[in-house]
Amino acid sequence: MINIGSCYYDEAYRHGKVFSYRRWLYKPFLRALVGKANLRAGCSVLDVGCGQGFFSQLIADLGFKPLGIDLSAEGIRLAEEDYGSTAARFEVGEALSLDHKGEFDCVFARGLSLYNCKNLEQTHEVTKALLEYLRPGGVMIFAYGTILCPRKRSESWMHHSLSDARKYFSSYPGAKVYFSLRIETLLFGSWAFSLPFTFSSALISRIVGVGGDLIALVPRSSLERT
C-alpha cells in the first residue's frame, strides 16, 4: 500500500485546494449514484476520507445528513470553514477505528487512499471495517477514480482496472460493480450505472485515456463475504 498519511495532506492543504472538482459534473454524478443505491432524503451518510469536504457538502445539498471524517486535522478545519454552514458535520478520525458502528444508512468512500495499493486483494479488512459502520439494510458506495488506458501510469496513484474491481467485489454477495465517465449521468441519471454504459465507458477510457470512476454498491448483508 502506498502510504500517504495525515502529515502529507496537512501540509498539502495548507497551500490551498488539493483537489479541484467541477461541481456541475459531480453533483449530477452523485445524485445519480445515490439514486442507484436507493437512498432517500434524510438518510445518514458517512463520508470516509472527506478531505476538504467537497463531497460532504454535495451530499448535504441533496438532502442527506452527512458526517465527513478525515485523518487530516487541516482538511477538517478547511471543511468546517467552507461548508460548516451546511447540514454537513465534520470530525477528525481514522477511517478504520471510528466509534460509529451500526450508525449509518450509507458509507461513501470516494478516492479513499487506503485502496491505493498495487493489489486490491490486500484491502478486504478496509472494506469489512467500513461495512461495520452501516445499519442493517445499509449500503456502502465505493468510488475510485481511475484511468483504464494501459499507457497511463502514476507513481502515486494506482489505476485499478474494471476486472480488478469485479474480482475484488465478487466475494461480497449482492455487490454491483460499474465504471462511469461521470459525464453520462448528466443525461441519463442513475441509468448510467448499468452494464451497457459500463462497457461503453470502459472502452472509451481504454482507447482515449480519459478518466472515470470504478463504482461498487456493497450491501451491509455482504459483511460475511464468501
Rosetta blueprint (number, residue, H / E / L):
1 M L
2 I L
3 N L
4 I L
5 G L
6 S H
7 C H
8 Y H
9 Y H
10 D H
11 E H
12 A H
13 Y H
14 R L
15 H L
16 G L
17 K L
18 V L
19 F L
20 S L
21 Y L
22 R L
23 R H
24 W H
25 L H
26 Y H
27 K H
28 P H
29 F H
30 L H
31 R H
32 A H
33 L H
34 V H
35 G H
36 K H
37 A L
38 N L
39 L L
40 R L
41 A L
42 G L
43 C L
44 S E
45 V E
46 L E
47 D E
48 V E
49 G L
50 C L
51 G L
52 Q L
53 G L
54 F H
55 F H
56 S H
57 Q H
58 L H
59 I H
60 A H
61 D H
62 L L
63 G L
64 F L
65 K E
66 P E
67 L E
68 G E
69 I E
70 D E
71 L L
72 S L
73 A H
74 E H
75 G H
76 I H
77 R H
78 L H
79 A H
80 E H
81 E H
82 D H
83 Y H
84 G L
85 S L
86 T L
87 A L
88 A L
89 R E
90 F E
91 E E
92 V E
93 G L
94 E L
95 A L
96 L L
97 S L
98 L L
99 D L
100 H L
101 K L
102 G L
103 E L
104 F E
105 D E
106 C E
107 V E
108 F E
109 A E
110 R E
111 G L
112 L L
113 S H
114 L H
115 Y H
116 N L
117 C L
118 K L
119 N L
120 L H
121 E H
122 Q H
123 T H
124 H H
125 E H
126 V H
127 T H
128 K H
129 A H
130 L H
131 L H
132 E L
133 Y L
134 L E
135 R E
136 P E
137 G E
138 G E
139 V E
140 M E
141 I E
142 F E
143 A E
144 Y E
145 G E
146 T E
147 I E
148 L L
149 C L
150 P L
151 R L
152 K L
153 R L
154 S L
155 E L
156 S L
157 W L
158 M L
159 H L
160 H L
161 S L
162 L H
163 S H
164 D H
165 A H
166 R H
167 K H
168 Y H
169 F H
170 S L
171 S L
172 Y L
173 P L
174 G L
175 A L
176 K E
177 V E
178 Y E
179 F E
180 S E
181 L L
182 R L
183 I L
184 E L
185 T H
186 L H
187 L H
188 F H
189 G H
190 S H
191 W H
192 A H
193 F L
194 S L
195 L H
196 P H
197 F H
198 T H
199 F H
200 S H
201 S H
202 A H
203 L H
204 I H
205 S H
206 R H
207 I H
208 V H
209 G L
210 V L
211 G E
212 G E
213 D E
214 L E
215 I E
216 A E
217 L E
218 V E
219 P E
220 R H
221 S H
222 S H
223 L H
224 E L
225 R L
226 T L
